[in-house]
Amino acid sequence: MASLSFLHLSSATRFTPRATPINHRARTQKSFSIRSQSAPVLSQDELKKLAADKAVESVKSGMVLGLGTGSTAAFVVDKLGQLLSTGQLSNIVGIPTSKRTQEQAASLNIPLSTLDLHPHIDLAIDGADEVDPNLDLVKGRGGALLREKMVEAASSSFIVVADDSKLVSGLGGSGLAMPVEVVQFCWKYNLVRLEGLFNELGCEAKLRLAGDGSEKPYVTDNGNYIVDLYFKNPIKDGFAAGKEISAMEGVVEHGLFLGMATSVIVAGKTGVEVMTK
């Protein structure tokens, strides 16, 4: 279980038990608490911005940064652009995880590069779709899961920013999509196999559509399709599930980000909660 610290604004699956994975970051216990007398009522976007601003406090001049994708990560990129423009940060290099993050960062004059040129990243900051008590994640509802996982796996530290609606007791517990990126060739074959793999969890698999009013499939930045898995019951062993998904021919990547986050910053109506390992 992750340890918690707070910055308050106010007063039956078939998988085998999870084995401890090799090379996962060690967990330590940290906690602190700061309270104030009153709390404003914040919108979801304001909560996301609060978490993003807290995460950016860990950024230092000269760092190579992994820049995440999604609505919360966009606030991080905005803040970095602001700090660079005022001279509070300098010599930052960003490695974007999607074309849209690349475009946003470039518009803010954030210097950009690639993993080919910077295979070691100091810090990655990104959002998450689900966060469980072990700081394991579901990511990729924005469609960038492959590049996100590559960049964040190459990072010495990975800070996740989210609002408290993303907290779940078990991965898949939100009932929303857990994405799997698959090649276009015979995608339906893999959709049927993925649904069958999680039949005991009441899984329903759907091909993600482009969302433009047409029936065209969504295509990732890598030219692949996404099969979204919807669970009636949470996944009990994410590592076993991820291993079985990855073993399927034609699967490119899955949205289970396991043992990767070093901390999660969650903004809620009572303030900012920092969950650490």
Residue, then its C-alpha position, 0 to 999 in steps of 0.5 A: m500500500a502506498s503511504l499518504s501525505f496531505l496538503h489540505l485546503s481545509s479543516a474471483t479471477r483465474f490469475t495466479p497471485r501476484a509475484t513481486p516484479i523485478n526492478h520495481r522501484a522500492r517503496t518508502q514511507k513519507s508523510f506530512s500535513i499542512r492545514s489552513q482555515s478555509a477551502p474554496v469549492l473547486s471545479q474538476d479542471e481546477l483540481k487537475k491544475l492544482a495537482a499539476d502545479k504541485a508536480v511541477e515543483s519537482v522540476k529543476s533547470g537542466m532536466v530532461l522531462g517526459l511530457g504526458t498526454g491528456s487533460t491533466a498533463a496539459f496543465v503540466v505543459d502549460k505550467l512548464g511553458q510559463l516558468l520557462s518564459t519567465g526565466q524561473l526554469s531554463n535548459i529544459v528538454g521535453i520528450p512528448t508522448s503524443k503528437r498533440t503534446q508535441e504541438q502544445a509544447a512547441s507552441l509554448n517554446i518548450p525545447l523538444s527531443t526524442l528518446d533516440l537522442h535522450p534515452h535517459i529521462d530525469l522525470a516524467i509527469d503524466g495523468a492517469d485514468e485509474v490509480d489503485p492503492n498500490l499506485d498501479l495505474v490504468k492509462g491510455r484513454g487518451g490513446a497515447l499508451l504506447r508512447e507514454k509507457m516507453v517514455e515513462a519506463a525510461s524515466s528515473s522518476f514518474i510523477v502521476v497527477a490526477d483528481d480524486s475521481k481517478l482513485v479505485s480500489g482495484l484496476g478496472g474498478s471504474g467501469l470505464a475503458m482499459p485500453v489495449e493497442v492492437v495492430q489493424f490486421c484482424w483486429k476483431y480476432n484479438l477483440v474476441r480473444l481479449e474479451g474471452l480472456f477476462n470472461e470471469l470478470g464480466c469483460e466487454a470489449k469494444l473497438r474504439l471509434a474516432g469520435d467524429g460522428s463516423e463509424k471509423p476506428y480510432v487510429t493511434d499516433n502509431g497507426n494502430y487500433i485500440v480495443d477498450l475493455y470494460f470490466k464489471n469486476p476489478i482485475k485482481d492480479g494486474f501483473a498476471a493480466g498484463k502478461e497474458i495480454s502481452a502474450m497475444e500475437g497482434v497486441v502492441e501494448h496495454g494500458l496497465f502501468l504497473g510498478m512504474a509510478t514513484s508518486v501520485i499527486v491527487a487533488g480533491k476537495t480537501g486539498v492535495e494528497v501526495m501518495t508515495k512509494 
